[in-house]
Amino acid sequence: MQVDLDHAYSFCKDIAVNHYENFPVGSLLIPKDKRKYIYSIYAFARHADDIADSEKYSETEKIVLLNELETELDKIEKNDLEYLDPKNQNIFYALSNTVNELGIPVQEFRDLLTAFKQDAVKQRYKNFDELIEYSSYSADPIGHLVLYVFGYSKVKSKEIFEYSDKVCTALQLANFWQDVSVDLKIDRIYIPEKVMSDFNYDEMMLYDKIQNDDFRSLMIFLIDKTKVLFNEGKNITDLVKGRLRMELKVTIAGGMEILKKIEKINYNVLSERVSINNIDKIKLLGKIF
């Protein structure tokens, strides 16, 4: 079935702009002619994430639905668009156009699905390395996709992609530490078991919301490791140009600001969730520009 491309992109834009948990996609720092690509990428990721986090599906049902999305990616790769599932054809029709026009490897989207499948069945992480591996699927591909949108590729810009991985992993970790209390509500814990053990803390104490010195020490440890990743990746802004450079500066500054806010509340993330408000955004933009 033939789908109108403009309608497909408009459908993706509605998801990106109106979803209750939207990212700042299509911001003024992203050129107008590139925003539709960001919308299609976001719509795919959002749809898959909603499946992985849904309360109405069992683990088995989630995997089945995510496997169906992977089948749609196979169709994009083979250019079999007439066989797209009508349920998701707008998203995948727009995504196919994005992939073809920008030369994006479909594997980037498969990697994202790997993370979403993991979210569907895995709620605990044994050590920090497991968390980094998860982030390599959940976060790093997003950075790659943005770079492709702006005309960069892994083959020609290997160093840029390596810096991007550091930044994206750091952003993912910052989000974990920001959302410790939120994730607990869906029985998901990203603080590694080994880290808790090393600081004489455990899962029961986490659910009891005990914020003692041991808890603060483990949060300091995690935040310090996250800062290291930000610092290792921040040089990406010296290697990219134009609006992407500004976008990345704002993104990195926002991630660091989350960590600073956690420090300001004395690491009590179990009783208070920090966030970036409009005033914070203005201040960050002022520092950068």
C-alpha positions in Angstrom: 0.0 0.0 0.0 1.4 3.4 -1.0 1.6 5.9 1.8 1.9 9.6 1.4 5.4 10.6 2.5 4.4 14.0 3.9 1.6 12.5 5.9 4.0 9.8 7.2 6.5 12.5 8.4 3.6 14.6 9.9 2.5 11.5 11.8 6.0 11.1 13.2 6.1 14.8 14.1 2.9 14.5 16.1 4.4 11.6 18.2 7.5 13.6 18.8 5.8 16.8 19.8 2.8 15.5 21.7 4.1 12.5 23.5 4.0 12.9 27.3 7.6 12.0 27.5 9.0 13.9 24.5 12.6 14.7 23.9 13.6 18.2 22.8 13.6 17.0 19.2 13.3 19.4 16.3 14.6 22.3 18.4 15.5 25.6 16.9 19.1 24.5 16.9 18.2 21.8 14.4 17.9 23.1 10.8 14.3 23.0 9.6 15.2 20.8 6.6 16.6 18.2 9.0 13.8 18.1 11.6 11.6 15.6 9.7 14.4 13.1 9.9 14.7 13.6 13.7 11.0 13.2 14.0 11.0 9.8 12.2 13.9 8.5 14.3 12.2 9.7 17.5 8.8 8.2 16.5 10.4 4.8 16.0 12.3 4.9 19.3 9.3 6.2 21.2 7.0 3.5 19.8 9.5 0.8 20.7 10.1 2.2 24.2 6.4 2.4 24.9 6.1 -1.3 24.1 9.1 -2.1 26.4 7.7 -0.1 29.3 4.0 -1.0 28.8 2.1 -2.4 31.8 -0.5 -4.1 29.6 1.8 -6.5 27.9 3.6 -9.5 29.4 7.3 -10.0 28.8 6.6 -12.5 26.1 4.1 -10.2 24.4 6.6 -7.3 24.5 9.3 -9.4 22.8 6.8 -10.5 20.1 5.8 -6.9 19.4 9.5 -5.8 19.3 10.4 -8.6 17.0 7.6 -7.4 14.7 9.3 -4.0 14.6 12.6 -5.7 13.7 10.8 -7.5 10.8 9.7 -4.0 9.6 13.3 -2.9 9.7 14.2 -5.9 7.5 11.6 -4.8 5.0 13.2 -1.3 5.0 16.6 -2.8 4.3 15.2 -4.8 1.4 13.1 -1.9 0.2 9.9 -4.0 0.4 7.8 -1.1 1.5 4.6 -2.4 0.0 4.7 -5.2 2.6 4.9 -2.9 5.6 2.5 -3.7 8.4 -0.5 -1.3 8.3 -0.3 -0.8 12.1 3.0 1.0 11.9 3.4 1.9 8.2 3.5 5.7 8.7 6.5 5.4 11.0 8.4 2.9 8.9 7.6 4.7 5.6 9.1 7.9 7.0 12.0 6.0 8.5 12.7 4.3 5.2 13.0 7.6 3.5 15.2 8.9 6.3 17.5 5.8 6.0 17.7 6.0 2.2 18.3 9.8 2.0 20.9 9.9 4.7 22.6 6.6 4.2 22.0 5.3 7.7 22.8 1.7 8.4 19.6 -0.1 9.5 21.8 -1.8 12.2 21.6 1.4 14.2 17.9 0.8 14.7 18.4 -2.9 15.4 20.8 -1.9 18.2 18.1 0.3 19.7 15.7 -2.7 19.6 18.3 -4.8 21.4 18.1 -2.3 24.3 14.3 -2.2 24.3 14.1 -6.0 24.3 16.5 -5.9 27.3 14.2 -3.4 29.0 11.3 -5.8 28.5 12.9 -8.7 30.4 15.8 -7.3 32.5 15.3 -5.1 35.6 18.6 -5.5 37.4 22.3 -5.0 36.5 25.1 -6.9 38.2 28.0 -4.5 37.6 28.9 -1.2 35.9 30.2 -2.9 32.8 26.7 -4.4 32.2 25.3 -0.9 32.4 27.9 0.4 29.9 27.0 -2.4 27.5 23.3 -1.6 27.8 24.0 2.0 27.1 25.9 1.0 24.0 22.6 -0.2 22.6 20.1 2.2 24.3 22.0 5.5 24.0 25.0 5.4 21.6 22.9 4.7 18.5 20.9 7.8 19.1 24.1 9.9 18.9 25.1 8.0 15.7 21.7 8.8 14.1 22.0 12.5 14.9 25.4 12.5 13.4 24.1 10.9 10.2 21.3 13.5 10.1 24.0 16.2 10.1 26.0 14.5 7.3 28.6 12.6 9.3 29.3 8.9 8.9 31.3 6.3 10.9 33.5 5.5 8.0 34.7 9.1 7.5 34.3 10.4 11.1 35.4 7.6 13.4 36.8 9.8 16.1 33.6 11.9 16.2 31.5 8.8 16.7 33.8 7.6 19.5 33.4 10.9 21.3 29.6 10.7 20.7 29.5 7.3 22.4 31.1 8.8 25.5 28.6 11.7 25.7 25.6 9.5 25.0 26.5 6.9 27.6 27.1 9.7 30.1 23.6 11.2 29.2 22.1 7.8 29.7 23.7 7.3 33.1 22.7 10.9 34.2 19.2 10.0 33.3 19.4 6.8 35.4 20.6 8.7 38.5 18.0 11.4 37.9 15.2 8.8 37.8 16.2 6.3 40.5 12.8 6.9 42.3 10.8 6.8 39.1 12.4 3.5 37.9 11.7 1.9 41.3 8.0 2.4 40.7 8.2 -0.1 37.7 10.6 -2.4 39.7 13.6 -1.4 37.6 17.0 -0.7 39.2 20.0 0.6 37.2 22.3 1.0 40.2 24.5 -2.1 39.8 24.3 -4.7 42.5 28.1 -4.7 42.8 28.2 -1.0 43.5 25.5 -1.3 46.1 27.4 -4.1 47.8 30.7 -2.2 47.7 29.1 0.6 49.6 27.2 -1.6 52.2 23.9 -0.9 50.6 21.2 -3.3 49.2 18.0 -3.4 47.2 15.8 -3.6 50.3 17.3 -0.3 51.6 16.7 1.2 48.2 13.0 0.3 48.4 12.8 1.6 51.9 14.3 4.9 50.6 17.1 4.9 53.1 19.4 7.8 52.1 22.3 7.4 54.5 26.0 8.2 54.1 26.5 4.8 52.4 23.9 5.7 49.8 25.3 9.2 49.2 28.8 7.6 48.8 27.6 5.2 46.1 25.8 8.1 44.3 29.0 10.2 44.5 30.8 7.2 43.0 28.3 6.8 40.1 28.1 10.5 39.4 31.9 10.9 39.3 32.1 8.0 36.8 29.5 9.8 34.7 31.5 13.0 34.8 34.5 11.2 33.5 32.6 10.1 30.5 31.3 13.6 29.8 34.8 14.9 30.0 36.1 12.2 27.7 33.5 13.0 25.1 33.2 16.8 25.3 35.9 17.4 22.6 33.3 16.3 20.1 32.2 20.0 20.0 35.6 20.9 18.5 35.2 18.4 15.6 31.6 19.3 14.4 30.3 22.5 12.9 27.4 24.8 12.8 24.2 24.2 14.6 25.2 20.6 15.6 28.1 22.1 17.5 25.7 24.3 19.5 23.2 21.5 19.9 25.9 19.3 21.4 27.2 22.0 23.7 23.7 22.5 25.1 23.1 18.8 25.4 26.4 18.2 27.3 25.8 21.2 29.5 22.3 19.9 30.3 23.6 16.5 31.3 26.2 18.1 33.6 23.6 20.4 35.1 21.5 17.3 36.1 24.6 16.0 37.9 25.1 19.3 39.6 21.5 19.4 40.7 21.8 16.0 42.3 24.8 17.2 44.2 22.9 20.2 45.4 20.1 18.0 46.9 22.9 16.1 48.7 22.3 13.0 46.4 18.8 12.4 47.9 17.4 11.2 44.6 15.0 8.7 46.4 12.9 11.6 47.8 13.5 14.2 45.2 13.7 14.1 41.4 15.8 16.9 39.8 15.0 18.3 36.4 16.0 21.1 33.9 13.4 23.8 33.9 12.9 26.7 31.5 15.0 29.1 33.6 17.8 26.5 33.6 17.6 26.2 29.8 17.9 30.0 29.4 21.0 30.1 31.7 22.6 27.2 29.9 22.0 28.9 26.5 23.4 32.2 27.9 26.6 30.5 29.0 27.1 28.8 25.7 26.3 31.7 23.4 
